[in-house]
Amino acid sequence: MTKSQVYIKEFIIMRTKKHLLILFTVFLSFIILLAACNTRDDESSKTDTSSVSTSSVAESKADESTVSEPTDESGDESSQDEVSLDPITNDPTEYLNILASTLTDKNCFVVVGNCEEGAVITATTAGKQSVTAVSDSGFYSVRLKKEDVKTRVKIVAKGSITEQFVADVEPVVPTSEMWPIIGGNGYQFFFQSMMPDFTQETRLSNSEVNALTEKIQSRISTLKESLPNTEIIYMIVPSKASIYPERVPDGYVKGTGKSRLEQVNEALAAGGATVIDLLDIYQEHKDDKYKIYWGTDSHWTDYGAFIAYTELFNYISERFPSAAPRKEIEFNFKGDYYNGGDMVYYMMMNQNIVREYNYYREPKFALNSDIASVPRYRAANYLMYSEATVQERVFNTNRSKLPDLYIMRDSFGAHIYDIFADRGNTTVYKGMWNFTYNLNEIKSYQPDYIIYVMTEWNIKNVLQG
């Protein structure tokens, strides 16, 4: 073999090795790239699975609530390490569902839903909690301690049939502008602002009681110099916690001895004012067919207001017989499902869905047209005071045998707006929440009665006004 042939052969061998090396490098790169792609696919698959949850809650559930069933896998590996729960399988239910859930107080949350009318509800959790509650015309609420981000809750409703529903409940956390609510069982809710009076943290000292009595004595003495026949009447509406202490959740202990409301009523009477004390009469009527308080709202009902109206005008009719209160038979009390009240709103639940069965009062008689023209409530299905009742108004019925009334009120005034004015000749409604005692203005109206209407947790308006 010549030198030239040897050179050509070596060149071919070297070039072949080079090509093989390039091919091997390309093949190795392809293998590495393929392995990396498979790893990313696995991670992507795991992420997608963790974001899936299937909902078996009522079709009309509140948008703000999260009540979901787990899938077979969960992306929350730490939660799975802590508690391993079986997947949820719910049979179809005829009545029972979960509508909403909200974190309320003391690390507790409420679950609200529909059930068969008259059903008794039992709720149990994975953490061994057990709560039993009555329902309210096809709605229920149960109060539970939060066990994790999501709490496994089993709801059993026993009525003419027995149904059950299981869900992993993650309650809504209300925003800071929402008024704090205490969630209860049996479709009962309370403002946290009601509790200091309930536990009697707000009791007055002897010096405060004496100061209130002296202030009222001085006010009445000055009033009598100009208007000797004008009388001051206070009607302070007890909070529903005071009338239904058995409905207040465990953890809030009712105080003993005289409450602040009782102290104030006694001090006002000692100062010479007339007091319409509703504590006893509400105890008598607390189990009537018609509710005297809403469960989902902080206010009294039309019926509760009617009881107070009857007490007040029974007293006024001793001096003005024509102002005797109208009888219950003169009104229709229309039962229906109405939108949930202010506490449903503050729990950030859907008021169109979380509703309550209650009664709307309407007169059978011809009400004065000016009075009738002011809507008491915001809508036919929403019995929250209307903006029309907030502003100051004066009504004249031109019935001289009836008294002239000068009324200062909080939002509880909406429920008595029509029936109080119906029993007056001239009725002055001061703007809602305006408790300023303006003697010169009072002199200009020369009322027979100055009437204060407010709820128990607004007693500060008596002490400061």
Secondary structure as UniProt FT lines:
FT   HELIX           3..50
FT   TURN            59..60
FT   TURN            63..64
FT   STRAND          66..69
FT   HELIX           77..82
FT   STRAND          100..103
FT   TURN            106..107
FT   STRAND          108..114
FT   TURN            117..118
FT   STRAND          120..125
FT   TURN            126..127
FT   STRAND          130..134
FT   TURN            137..138
FT   STRAND          139..145
FT   STRAND          151..158
FT   STRAND          162..170
FT   TURN            176..177
FT   STRAND          181..183
FT   STRAND          189..191
FT   HELIX           192..194
FT   HELIX           195..199
FT   TURN            200..202
FT   HELIX           206..226
FT   TURN            228..229
FT   STRAND          231..237
FT   HELIX           240..243
FT   HELIX           245..247
FT   TURN            250..251
FT   HELIX           260..270
FT   TURN            271..272
FT   STRAND          274..275
FT   HELIX           279..285
FT   TURN            286..287
FT   HELIX           302..316
FT   TURN            317..319
FT   HELIX           321..323
FT   HELIX           328..330
FT   STRAND          331..339
FT   HELIX           342..346
FT   TURN            347..348
FT   TURN            351..353
FT   STRAND          355..363
FT   HELIX           369..372
FT   STRAND          377..379
FT   TURN            380..381
FT   STRAND          382..385
FT   HELIX           387..389
FT   STRAND          393..396
FT   TURN            400..401
FT   STRAND          405..409
FT   HELIX           411..416
FT   HELIX           417..422
FT   STRAND          426..429
FT   TURN            432..433
FT   HELIX           439..445
FT   STRAND          449..455
FT   HELIX           456..458
FT   HELIX           460..464
//
